Amino acid sequence: MDNKELYDIAIKMLEFSYAPFSKFRVGAALLTKEGKVYTGCNVENSSYGGTICAERTAFVKAISCGERDFEKIIIVSSGGEAWPCGICRQFMKEFCEDDFVIMTAKDRDSIRSYTMDEMLPEGFKL
């Protein structure tokens, strides 16, 4: 699956976002090495620590279905580029190799790619 197709899937997730506090809607599409796509959106909570980011939502869905081999993820938002927070970067590091690709885009034609190692070069991993 090419990056623009993955972008199109992620952008559709914005409508499912629950963001009454920040109004910042985020969507994600995670591609496994076998070609399956798992989606996610951010779900805010009035107890801010209970909020879950779009990329973690996608990963939790995939992991809970038995997936462990991931190729890339794209993260999009309603307000420009969306970058994984520190918690999400460490979460991804737990399940991804250093060459896992993390993409962000403000629109379909401005997709930028980074490896896991570039996003979190000194992350903790067993």
The first five atom37 places (N, CA, C, CB, O) and aatype in JSON, in Angstrom:
{
  "aatype": [12, 3, 2, 11, 6, 10, 18, 3, 9, 0, 9, 11, 12, 10, 6, 13, 15, 18, 0, 14, 13, 15, 11, 13, 1, 19, 7, 0, 0, 10, 10, 16, 11, 6, 7, 11, 19, 18, 16, 7, 4, 2, 19, 6, 2, 15, 15, 18, 7, 7, 16, 9, 4, 0, 6, 1, 16, 0, 13, 19, 11, 0, 9, 15, 4, 7, 6, 1, 3, 13, 6, 11, 9, 9, 9, 19, 15, 15, 7, 7, 6, 0, 17, 14, 4, 7, 9, 4, 1, 5, 13, 12, 11, 6, 13, 4, 6, 3, 3, 13, 19, 9, 12, 16, 0, 11, 3, 1, 3, 15, 9, 1, 15, 18, 16, 12, 3, 6, 12, 10, 14, 6, 7, 13, 11, 10],
  "atom_mask": [
    [1, 1, 1, 1, 1],
    [1, 1, 1, 1, 1],
    [1, 1, 1, 1, 1],
    [1, 1, 1, 1, 1],
    [1, 1, 1, 1, 1],
    [1, 1, 1, 1, 1],
    [1, 1, 1, 1, 1],
    [1, 1, 1, 1, 1],
    [1, 1, 1, 1, 1],
    [1, 1, 1, 1, 1],
    [1, 1, 1, 1, 1],
    [1, 1, 1, 1, 1],
    [1, 1, 1, 1, 1],
    [1, 1, 1, 1, 1],
    [1, 1, 1, 1, 1],
    [1, 1, 1, 1, 1],
    [1, 1, 1, 1, 1],
    [1, 1, 1, 1, 1],
    [1, 1, 1, 1, 1],
    [1, 1, 1, 1, 1],
    [1, 1, 1, 1, 1],
    [1, 1, 1, 1, 1],
    [1, 1, 1, 1, 1],
    [1, 1, 1, 1, 1],
    [1, 1, 1, 1, 1],
    [1, 1, 1, 1, 1],
    [1, 1, 1, 0, 1],
    [1, 1, 1, 1, 1],
    [1, 1, 1, 1, 1],
    [1, 1, 1, 1, 1],
    [1, 1, 1, 1, 1],
    [1, 1, 1, 1, 1],
    [1, 1, 1, 1, 1],
    [1, 1, 1, 1, 1],
    [1, 1, 1, 0, 1],
    [1, 1, 1, 1, 1],
    [1, 1, 1, 1, 1],
    [1, 1, 1, 1, 1],
    [1, 1, 1, 1, 1],
    [1, 1, 1, 0, 1],
    [1, 1, 1, 1, 1],
    [1, 1, 1, 1, 1],
    [1, 1, 1, 1, 1],
    [1, 1, 1, 1, 1],
    [1, 1, 1, 1, 1],
    [1, 1, 1, 1, 1],
    [1, 1, 1, 1, 1],
    [1, 1, 1, 1, 1],
    [1, 1, 1, 0, 1],
    [1, 1, 1, 0, 1],
    [1, 1, 1, 1, 1],
    [1, 1, 1, 1, 1],
    [1, 1, 1, 1, 1],
    [1, 1, 1, 1, 1],
    [1, 1, 1, 1, 1],
    [1, 1, 1, 1, 1],
    [1, 1, 1, 1, 1],
    [1, 1, 1, 1, 1],
    [1, 1, 1, 1, 1],
    [1, 1, 1, 1, 1],
    [1, 1, 1, 1, 1],
    [1, 1, 1, 1, 1],
    [1, 1, 1, 1, 1],
    [1, 1, 1, 1, 1],
    [1, 1, 1, 1, 1],
    [1, 1, 1, 0, 1],
    [1, 1, 1, 1, 1],
    [1, 1, 1, 1, 1],
    [1, 1, 1, 1, 1],
    [1, 1, 1, 1, 1],
    [1, 1, 1, 1, 1],
    [1, 1, 1, 1, 1],
    [1, 1, 1, 1, 1],
    [1, 1, 1, 1, 1],
    [1, 1, 1, 1, 1],
    [1, 1, 1, 1, 1],
    [1, 1, 1, 1, 1],
    [1, 1, 1, 1, 1],
    [1, 1, 1, 0, 1],
    [1, 1, 1, 0, 1],
    [1, 1, 1, 1, 1],
    [1, 1, 1, 1, 1],
    [1, 1, 1, 1, 1],
    [1, 1, 1, 1, 1],
    [1, 1, 1, 1, 1],
    [1, 1, 1, 0, 1],
    [1, 1, 1, 1, 1],
    [1, 1, 1, 1, 1],
    [1, 1, 1, 1, 1],
    [1, 1, 1, 1, 1],
    [1, 1, 1, 1, 1],
    [1, 1, 1, 1, 1],
    [1, 1, 1, 1, 1],
    [1, 1, 1, 1, 1],
    [1, 1, 1, 1, 1],
    [1, 1, 1, 1, 1],
    [1, 1, 1, 1, 1],
    [1, 1, 1, 1, 1],
    [1, 1, 1, 1, 1],
    [1, 1, 1, 1, 1],
    [1, 1, 1, 1, 1],
    [1, 1, 1, 1, 1],
    [1, 1, 1, 1, 1],
    [1, 1, 1, 1, 1],
    [1, 1, 1, 1, 1],
    [1, 1, 1, 1, 1],
    [1, 1, 1, 1, 1],
    [1, 1, 1, 1, 1],
    [1, 1, 1, 1, 1],
    [1, 1, 1, 1, 1],
    [1, 1, 1, 1, 1],
    [1, 1, 1, 1, 1],
    [1, 1, 1, 1, 1],
    [1, 1, 1, 1, 1],
    [1, 1, 1, 1, 1],
    [1, 1, 1, 1, 1],
    [1, 1, 1, 1, 1],
    [1, 1, 1, 1, 1],
    [1, 1, 1, 1, 1],
    [1, 1, 1, 1, 1],
    [1, 1, 1, 1, 1],
    [1, 1, 1, 1, 1],
    [1, 1, 1, 0, 1],
    [1, 1, 1, 1, 1],
    [1, 1, 1, 1, 1],
    [1, 1, 1, 1, 1]
  ],
  "atom_positions": [
    [[0.85, -1.17, 0.0], [0.0, 0.0, 0.0], [0.89, 1.24, 0.0], [-0.97, 0.0, 1.22], [1.85, 1.32, 0.77]],
    [[0.58, 2.19, -0.87], [1.43, 3.38, -0.91], [1.0, 4.39, 0.16], [1.39, 4.03, -2.3], [-0.07, 4.27, 0.76]],
    [[1.86, 5.36, 0.37], [1.65, 6.32, 1.46], [0.39, 7.16, 1.3], [2.85, 7.24, 1.56], [-0.27, 7.48, 2.29]],
    [[0.03, 7.51, 0.07], [-1.17, 8.32, -0.16], [-2.44, 7.52, 0.14], [-1.2, 8.83, -1.6], [-3.42, 8.07, 0.64]],
    [[-2.43, 6.23, -0.16], [-3.58, 5.39, 0.18], [-3.73, 5.28, 1.7], [-3.42, 3.98, -0.44], [-4.84, 5.33, 2.23]],
    [[-2.62, 5.13, 2.38], [-2.64, 5.06, 3.84], [-3.11, 6.4, 4.43], [-1.24, 4.7, 4.39], [-3.85, 6.43, 5.41]],
    [[-2.68, 7.5, 3.82], [-3.14, 8.84, 4.23], [-4.66, 8.93, 4.12], [-2.46, 9.95, 3.37], [-5.33, 9.41, 5.04]],
    [[-5.21, 8.48, 3.0], [-6.65, 8.56, 2.79], [-7.43, 7.79, 3.85], [-7.01, 8.02, 1.4], [-8.51, 8.21, 4.27]],
    [[-6.89, 6.67, 4.28], [-7.54, 5.89, 5.34], [-7.47, 6.65, 6.67], [-6.87, 4.5, 5.49], [-8.46, 6.73, 7.39]],
    [[-6.31, 7.22, 6.97], [-6.14, 7.95, 8.24], [-7.02, 9.18, 8.3], [-4.68, 8.35, 8.42], [-7.59, 9.47, 9.35]],
    [[-7.15, 9.89, 7.2], [-7.93, 11.14, 7.21], [-9.41, 10.86, 7.51], [-7.79, 11.88, 5.85], [-10.09, 11.69, 8.1]],
    [[-9.89, 9.7, 7.11], [-11.28, 9.33, 7.4], [-11.52, 9.14, 8.89], [-11.66, 8.06, 6.65], [-12.65, 9.25, 9.36]],
    [[-10.46, 8.85, 9.63], [-10.6, 8.61, 11.06], [-10.87, 9.9, 11.84], [-9.36, 7.94, 11.6], [-11.31, 9.83, 12.99]],
    [[-10.61, 11.05, 11.25], [-10.84, 12.32, 11.95], [-12.29, 12.47, 12.4], [-10.44, 13.5, 11.06], [-12.57, 13.06, 13.44]],
    [[-13.21, 11.93, 11.61], [-14.63, 12.08, 11.96], [-15.01, 11.3, 13.22], [-15.5, 11.62, 10.8], [-16.02, 11.6, 13.85]],
    [[-14.22, 10.31, 13.58], [-14.51, 9.5, 14.76], [-13.8, 9.99, 16.02], [-14.13, 8.06, 14.5], [-14.06, 9.5, 17.13]],
    [[-12.92, 10.95, 15.85], [-12.18, 11.51, 16.98], [-13.13, 12.09, 18.02], [-11.19, 12.59, 16.5], [-14.17, 12.66, 17.69]],
    [[-12.75, 11.94, 19.28], [-13.5, 12.54, 20.37], [-12.56, 13.55, 21.03], [-14.03, 11.46, 21.41], [-11.71, 13.19, 21.84]],
    [[-12.73, 14.82, 20.66], [-11.8, 15.86, 21.12], [-12.54, 17.11, 21.6], [-10.82, 16.23, 20.0], [-12.32, 18.19, 21.06]],
    [[-13.42, 16.97, 22.61], [-14.2, 18.12, 23.06], [-13.37, 19.18, 23.78], [-15.3, 17.67, 23.96], [-13.8, 20.32, 23.9]],
    [[-12.19, 18.81, 24.26], [-11.38, 19.75, 25.04], [-10.39, 20.5, 24.16], [-10.62, 19.01, 26.14], [-10.35, 21.73, 24.19]],
    [[-9.61, 19.8, 23.39], [-8.59, 20.44, 22.55], [-9.13, 20.86, 21.19], [-7.41, 19.51, 22.36], [-8.58, 21.76, 20.56]],
    [[-10.19, 20.22, 20.73], [-10.72, 20.43, 19.37], [-9.72, 20.03, 18.3], [-11.13, 21.89, 19.18], [-9.89, 20.38, 17.14]],
    [[-8.68, 19.3, 18.68], [-7.61, 18.87, 17.78], [-7.83, 17.39, 17.46], [-6.19, 19.09, 18.43], [-7.47, 16.51, 18.23]],
    [[-8.43, 17.15, 16.32], [-8.76, 15.78, 15.9], [-7.55, 15.13, 15.24], [-9.98, 15.78, 14.94], [-6.87, 15.75, 14.42]],
    [[-7.29, 13.88, 15.6], [-6.14, 13.15, 15.05], [-6.6, 11.78, 14.58], [-5.0, 13.02, 16.11], [-7.4, 11.11, 15.24]],
    [[-6.08, 11.37, 13.43], [-6.36, 10.04, 12.89], [-5.05, 9.34, 12.56], [0.0, 0.0, 0.0], [-4.04, 9.99, 12.3]],
    [[-5.08, 8.03, 12.57], [-3.88, 7.25, 12.24], [-4.28, 6.0, 11.49], [-3.09, 6.88, 13.53], [-5.36, 5.44, 11.67]],
    [[-3.35, 5.56, 10.62], [-3.5, 4.28, 9.92], [-2.17, 3.55, 10.02], [-3.94, 4.49, 8.41], [-1.13, 4.06, 9.61]],
    [[-2.22, 2.36, 10.57], [-1.05, 1.54, 10.85], [-1.06, 0.34, 9.9], [-1.03, 1.07, 12.33], [-2.04, -0.4, 9.82]],
    [[0.04, 0.15, 9.17], [0.17, -0.95, 8.22], [1.07, -2.03, 8.79], [0.71, -0.44, 6.88], [2.19, -1.76, 9.22]],
    [[0.58, -3.27, 8.79], [1.4, -4.4, 9.22], [2.26, -4.87, 8.04], [0.51, -5.56, 9.76], [2.01, -4.51, 6.89]],
    [[3.25, -5.67, 8.35], [4.1, -6.21, 7.29], [3.34, -7.17, 6.38], [5.31, -6.93, 7.9], [3.77, -7.42, 5.25]],
    [[2.22, -7.71, 6.85], [1.39, -8.58, 6.02], [0.36, -7.82, 5.2], [0.69, -9.59, 6.9], [-0.4, -8.42, 4.45]],
    [[0.32, -6.48, 5.35], [-0.58, -5.67, 4.54], [-1.91, -5.33, 5.17], [0.0, 0.0, 0.0], [-2.77, -4.75, 4.49]],
    [[-2.13, -5.67, 6.43], [-3.37, -5.29, 7.11], [-3.23, -3.86, 7.63], [-3.68, -6.27, 8.28], [-2.14, -3.41, 7.98]],
    [[-4.36, -3.16, 7.66], [-4.38, -1.79, 8.16], [-5.26, -1.73, 9.4], [-4.9, -0.81, 7.08], [-6.39, -2.23, 9.41]],
    [[-4.74, -1.11, 10.44], [-5.48, -0.85, 11.67], [-5.56, 0.66, 11.84], [-4.82, -1.54, 12.92], [-4.56, 1.36, 11.67]],
    [[-6.73, 1.14, 12.18], [-6.94, 2.58, 12.29], [-7.13, 3.01, 13.74], [-8.15, 3.0, 11.46], [-7.41, 2.2, 14.62]],
    [[-6.96, 4.3, 13.95], [-7.19, 4.86, 15.28], [-7.49, 6.33, 15.2], [0.0, 0.0, 0.0], [-7.21, 6.99, 14.19]],
    [[-8.08, 6.85, 16.25], [-8.31, 8.28, 16.41], [-8.07, 8.63, 17.87], [-9.76, 8.69, 15.95], [-8.06, 7.76, 18.74]],
    [[-7.87, 9.91, 18.13], [-7.67, 10.31, 19.51], [-9.0, 10.32, 20.25], [-6.99, 11.71, 19.59], [-10.04, 10.67, 19.7]],
    [[-8.95, 9.92, 21.52], [-10.13, 9.9, 22.37], [-9.74, 10.61, 23.67], [-10.64, 8.42, 22.65], [-9.03, 10.07, 24.51]],
    [[-10.23, 11.84, 23.8], [-9.9, 12.64, 24.98], [-10.78, 12.25, 26.16], [-10.05, 14.14, 24.68], [-11.81, 11.59, 26.01]],
    [[-10.35, 12.67, 27.35], [-11.08, 12.4, 28.57], [-10.89, 13.59, 29.5], [-10.59, 11.07, 29.23], [-9.83, 14.22, 29.5]],
    [[-11.92, 13.9, 30.29], [-11.8, 15.03, 31.21], [-10.72, 14.79, 32.26], [-13.13, 15.29, 31.9], [-10.18, 15.74, 32.82]],
    [[-10.4, 13.54, 32.52], [-9.22, 13.2, 33.3], [-8.11, 13.04, 32.27], [-9.42, 11.88, 34.2], [-7.95, 11.96, 31.7]],
    [[-7.36, 14.1, 32.03], [-6.47, 14.18, 30.88], [-5.53, 12.98, 30.73], [-5.64, 15.43, 30.97], [-5.18, 12.6, 29.62]],
    [[-5.13, 12.38, 31.82], [-4.28, 11.2, 31.75], [-4.98, 10.01, 31.11], [0.0, 0.0, 0.0], [-4.33, 9.06, 30.68]],
    [[-6.3, 10.06, 31.05], [-7.08, 8.99, 30.43], [-7.22, 9.14, 28.93], [0.0, 0.0, 0.0], [-7.8, 8.28, 28.27]],
    [[-6.7, 10.22, 28.39], [-6.76, 10.45, 26.94], [-5.83, 9.47, 26.23], [-6.36, 11.91, 26.59], [-4.75, 9.15, 26.73]],
    [[-6.27, 8.98, 25.07], [-5.42, 8.1, 24.27], [-5.25, 8.71, 22.88], [-6.03, 6.66, 24.19], [-6.22, 9.17, 22.26]],
    [[-4.04, 8.69, 22.41], [-3.7, 9.26, 21.1], [-4.11, 8.31, 19.98], [-2.19, 9.57, 21.02], [-4.28, 7.11, 20.2]],
    [[-4.26, 8.85, 18.78], [-4.7, 8.07, 17.62], [-3.75, 6.92, 17.31], [-4.82, 8.97, 16.41], [-4.19, 5.81, 17.01]],
    [[-2.45, 7.18, 17.38], [-1.5, 6.13, 17.02], [-1.51, 4.99, 18.04], [-0.09, 6.71, 16.9], [-1.38, 3.82, 17.67]],
    [[-1.66, 5.32, 19.32], [-1.75, 4.24, 20.31], [-3.05, 3.47, 20.15], [-1.66, 4.81, 21.74], [-3.06, 2.25, 20.35]],
    [[-4.13, 4.14, 19.78], [-5.39, 3.44, 19.52], [-5.2, 2.41, 18.42], [-6.51, 4.44, 19.13], [-5.63, 1.26, 18.56]],
    [[-4.55, 2.8, 17.32], [-4.31, 1.88, 16.21], [-3.44, 0.7, 16.65], [-3.64, 2.61, 15.03], [-3.73, -0.45, 16.33]],
    [[-2.38, 1.0, 17.4], [-1.5, -0.06, 17.88], [-2.22, -1.02, 18.83], [-0.28, 0.53, 18.57], [-2.05, -2.23, 18.72]],
    [[-3.01, -0.49, 19.74], [-3.71, -1.34, 20.71], [-4.7, -2.25, 19.97], [-4.45, -0.47, 21.77], [-4.82, -3.43, 20.31]],
    [[-5.38, -1.73, 18.98], [-6.29, -2.56, 18.19], [-5.51, -3.69, 17.52], [-7.03, -1.71, 17.13], [-5.93, -4.85, 17.56]],
    [[-4.4, -3.36, 16.89], [-3.6, -4.36, 16.18], [-3.02, -5.4, 17.13], [-2.46, -3.69, 15.4], [-3.11, -6.6, 16.89]],
    [[-2.43, -4.93, 18.21], [-1.79, -5.84, 19.17], [-2.83, -6.76, 19.8], [-1.05, -5.04, 20.27], [-2.57, -7.94, 20.02]],
    [[-4.01, -6.22, 20.1], [-5.06, -7.04, 20.71], [-5.64, -8.07, 19.73], [-6.17, -6.16, 21.24], [-6.36, -8.97, 20.14]],
    [[-5.31, -7.92, 18.45], [-5.7, -8.92, 17.43], [-4.55, -9.86, 17.1], [-6.18, -8.21, 16.16], [-4.65, -10.67, 16.18]],
    [[-3.46, -9.75, 17.86], [-2.34, -10.67, 17.69], [-1.22, -10.18, 16.77], [0.0, 0.0, 0.0], [-0.26, -10.91, 16.54]],
    [[-1.33, -8.98, 16.25], [-0.3, -8.45, 15.36], [0.95, -8.05, 16.14], [-0.83, -7.24, 14.57], [0.86, -7.55, 17.26]],
    [[2.1, -8.28, 15.53], [3.36, -7.88, 16.17], [4.38, -7.36, 15.16], [3.95, -9.05, 16.92], [5.43, -6.87, 15.57]],
    [[4.09, -7.47, 13.86], [5.06, -7.06, 12.84], [4.51, -5.87, 12.05], [5.37, -8.24, 11.88], [3.57, -6.01, 11.26]],
    [[5.09, -4.72, 12.29], [4.57, -3.48, 11.72], [5.55, -2.85, 10.74], [4.25, -2.49, 12.84], [6.77, -2.91, 10.92]],
    [[4.98, -2.24, 9.69], [5.8, -1.62, 8.65], [5.86, -0.1, 8.78], [5.26, -1.98, 7.29], [6.94, 0.49, 8.8]],
    [[4.65, 0.53, 8.88], [4.62, 1.99, 8.94], [3.28, 2.48, 9.47], [4.88, 2.59, 7.55], [2.29, 1.75, 9.51]],
    [[3.29, 3.74, 9.89], [2.07, 4.4, 10.36], [2.07, 5.82, 9.83], [1.99, 4.39, 11.92], [3.11, 6.45, 9.68]],
    [[0.87, 6.32, 9.54], [0.73, 7.73, 9.19], [-0.23, 8.37, 10.19], [0.21, 7.91, 7.72], [-1.24, 7.78, 10.58]],
    [[0.11, 9.58, 10.6], [-0.66, 10.32, 11.59], [-1.08, 11.64, 10.95], [0.16, 10.56, 12.91], [-0.23, 12.38, 10.43]],
    [[-2.37, 11.95, 10.98], [-2.9, 13.18, 10.39], [-3.75, 13.9, 11.43], [-3.74, 12.87, 9.1], [-4.15, 13.32, 12.43]],
    [[-4.01, 15.17, 11.17], [-4.83, 15.92, 12.13], [-5.68, 16.95, 11.44], [-3.95, 16.58, 13.17], [-5.54, 17.22, 10.25]],
    [[-6.58, 17.53, 12.21], [-7.46, 18.58, 11.71], [-6.76, 19.94, 11.73], [-8.73, 18.64, 12.55], [-7.32, 20.92, 11.23]],
    [[-5.57, 20.01, 12.29], [-4.9, 21.31, 12.43], [-3.43, 21.29, 12.03], [0.0, 0.0, 0.0], [-2.59, 21.75, 12.81]],
    [[-3.1, 20.78, 10.86], [-1.71, 20.72, 10.46], [-1.1, 19.38, 10.79], [0.0, 0.0, 0.0], [-1.82, 18.39, 10.95]],
    [[0.21, 19.33, 10.88], [0.87, 18.07, 11.17], [0.66, 17.65, 12.62], [2.36, 18.18, 10.87], [0.54, 18.48, 13.52]],
    [[0.61, 16.36, 12.81], [0.51, 15.79, 14.16], [1.72, 14.9, 14.39], [-0.83, 14.99, 14.35], [1.99, 14.0, 13.59]],
    [[2.43, 15.15, 15.45], [3.62, 14.38, 15.79], [3.33, 13.48, 16.97], [4.82, 15.32, 16.09], [2.57, 13.87, 17.86]],
    [[3.91, 12.29, 17.0], [3.69, 11.42, 18.16], [4.27, 12.05, 19.43], [4.31, 10.03, 17.93], [5.39, 12.57, 19.42]],
    [[3.51, 12.01, 20.5], [4.01, 12.5, 21.78], [5.06, 11.53, 22.32], [2.84, 12.68, 22.81], [5.29, 10.47, 21.73]],
    [[5.69, 11.88, 23.41], [6.72, 11.03, 23.99], [6.21, 9.66, 24.41], [0.0, 0.0, 0.0], [6.88, 8.65, 24.19]],
    [[5.02, 9.63, 24.99], [4.44, 8.35, 25.4], [4.23, 7.47, 24.16], [3.1, 8.56, 26.16], [4.56, 6.28, 24.19]],
    [[3.7, 8.04, 23.09], [3.45, 7.26, 21.87], [4.76, 6.78, 21.24], [2.66, 8.09, 20.86], [4.84, 5.65, 20.75]],
    [[5.77, 7.63, 21.25], [7.06, 7.21, 20.69], [7.62, 6.01, 21.45], [8.07, 8.38, 20.71], [8.09, 5.05, 20.85]],
    [[7.56, 6.07, 22.77], [8.06, 4.96, 23.57], [7.19, 3.73, 23.38], [8.13, 5.35, 25.04], [7.7, 2.61, 23.34]],
    [[5.89, 3.92, 23.28], [4.96, 2.81, 23.07], [5.3, 2.1, 21.76], [3.5, 3.31, 23.04], [5.37, 0.87, 21.72]],
    [[5.51, 2.87, 20.68], [5.85, 2.29, 19.39], [7.2, 1.57, 19.45], [5.88, 3.37, 18.31], [7.38, 0.52, 18.84]],
    [[8.14, 2.15, 20.18], [9.47, 1.55, 20.3], [9.39, 0.14, 20.88], [10.38, 2.43, 21.19], [10.19, -0.73, 20.52]],
    [[8.43, -0.08, 21.76], [8.24, -1.39, 22.38], [7.93, -2.47, 21.35], [7.1, -1.32, 23.4], [8.31, -3.63, 21.52]],
    [[7.24, -2.08, 20.27], [6.75, -3.06, 19.31], [7.37, -2.96, 17.91], [5.28, -2.93, 19.19], [7.05, -3.78, 17.05]],
    [[8.24, -1.99, 17.68], [8.74, -1.74, 16.33], [10.26, -1.76, 16.27], [8.23, -0.42, 15.81], [10.95, -1.43, 17.24]],
    [[10.75, -2.15, 15.12], [12.18, -2.11, 14.87], [12.61, -0.67, 14.58], [12.56, -3.04, 13.69], [11.77, 0.2, 14.34]],
    [[13.9, -0.43, 14.6], [14.41, 0.93, 14.37], [14.09, 1.47, 12.99], [15.9, 0.95, 14.57], [14.06, 2.69, 12.8]],
    [[13.84, 0.57, 11.99], [13.53, 1.04, 10.64], [12.02, 1.21, 10.39], [14.1, 0.07, 9.63], [11.62, 1.53, 9.27]],
    [[11.19, 1.0, 11.41], [9.75, 1.26, 11.3], [9.56, 2.71, 10.87], [9.01, 0.97, 12.66], [10.25, 3.6, 11.36]],
    [[8.63, 2.95, 9.95], [8.44, 4.29, 9.38], [7.24, 4.98, 10.03], [8.24, 4.2, 7.85], [6.15, 4.42, 10.12]],
    [[7.48, 6.21, 10.48], [6.44, 7.06, 11.06], [6.28, 8.25, 10.12], [6.81, 7.53, 12.53], [7.24, 8.96, 9.84]],
    [[5.05, 8.45, 9.64], [4.8, 9.53, 8.69], [3.81, 10.53, 9.28], [4.26, 8.98, 7.36], [2.92, 10.17, 10.06]],
    [[3.99, 11.77, 8.9], [3.07, 12.84, 9.28], [2.81, 13.67, 8.04], [3.65, 13.71, 10.46], [3.64, 13.73, 7.13]],
    [[1.65, 14.32, 8.0], [1.31, 15.1, 6.82], [0.28, 16.16, 7.16], [0.79, 14.2, 5.7], [-0.65, 15.91, 7.92]],
    [[0.45, 17.33, 6.58], [-0.6, 18.34, 6.74], [-1.62, 18.23, 5.61], [0.01, 19.77, 6.76], [-2.73, 18.74, 5.72]],
    [[-1.24, 17.55, 4.51], [-2.15, 17.22, 3.43], [-1.58, 16.04, 2.64], [-2.39, 18.45, 2.51], [-0.47, 15.59, 2.91]],
    [[-2.34, 15.57, 1.68], [-1.98, 14.36, 0.94], [-0.65, 14.48, 0.18], [-3.09, 14.02, -0.04], [0.02, 13.48, -0.08]],
    [[-0.28, 15.69, -0.17], [0.93, 15.9, -0.97], [2.14, 16.34, -0.15], [0.67, 16.93, -2.02], [3.17, 16.7, -0.72]],
    [[2.03, 16.31, 1.15], [3.17, 16.76, 1.99], [3.55, 15.72, 3.04], [2.82, 18.09, 2.68], [3.87, 16.07, 4.18]],
    [[3.52, 14.47, 2.66], [3.83, 13.39, 3.59], [5.33, 13.36, 3.86], [3.35, 12.02, 3.04], [6.14, 13.32, 2.93]],
    [[5.68, 13.39, 5.14], [7.09, 13.3, 5.54], [7.29, 12.02, 6.35], [7.53, 14.56, 6.38], [6.44, 11.64, 7.15]],
    [[8.42, 11.37, 6.12], [8.71, 10.08, 6.75], [9.94, 10.14, 7.62], [8.87, 9.01, 5.7], [10.93, 10.8, 7.3]],
    [[9.87, 9.41, 8.74], [10.98, 9.29, 9.68], [11.03, 7.86, 10.17], [10.83, 10.29, 10.88], [10.0, 7.18, 10.25]],
    [[12.21, 7.39, 10.48], [12.31, 6.06, 11.07], [12.08, 6.15, 12.58], [13.69, 5.41, 10.75], [12.17, 7.22, 13.18]],
    [[11.8, 5.02, 13.17], [11.65, 4.94, 14.62], [12.92, 5.44, 15.29], [11.33, 3.5, 15.07], [12.86, 6.16, 16.29]],
    [[14.07, 5.06, 14.75], [15.34, 5.48, 15.32], [15.52, 7.0, 15.25], [16.49, 4.79, 14.59], [16.11, 7.58, 16.16]],
    [[15.02, 7.64, 14.2], [15.1, 9.1, 14.11], [14.16, 9.76, 15.11], [14.77, 9.57, 12.68], [14.5, 10.79, 15.69]],
    [[12.98, 9.18, 15.31], [11.99, 9.75, 16.23], [12.36, 9.57, 17.69], [10.64, 9.14, 15.97], [12.1, 10.43, 18.53]],
    [[12.99, 8.43, 17.99], [13.35, 8.14, 19.38], [14.66, 7.35, 19.38], [12.22, 7.35, 20.11], [14.66, 6.14, 19.57]],
    [[15.77, 8.06, 19.18], [17.06, 7.36, 19.02], [17.53, 6.63, 20.28], [18.12, 8.35, 18.61], [18.27, 5.65, 20.16]],
    [[17.15, 7.05, 21.42], [17.63, 6.43, 22.65], [16.49, 5.87, 23.5], [18.43, 7.45, 23.47], [16.56, 5.86, 24.72]],
    [[15.44, 5.41, 22.83], [14.31, 4.87, 23.54], [14.64, 3.57, 24.24], [0.0, 0.0, 0.0], [15.56, 2.86, 23.84]],
    [[13.91, 3.26, 25.27], [14.14, 2.04, 26.05], [13.5, 0.85, 25.35], [13.57, 2.18, 27.5], [12.35, 0.91, 24.93]],
    [[14.25, -0.25, 25.22], [13.71, -1.48, 24.66], [14.45, -2.65, 25.26], [13.83, -1.49, 23.11], [15.68, -2.64, 25.35]],
    [[13.71, -3.66, 25.67], [14.32, -4.87, 26.23], [15.04, -5.66, 25.15], [13.26, -5.75, 26.9], [15.61, -6.71, 25.43]]
  ]
}
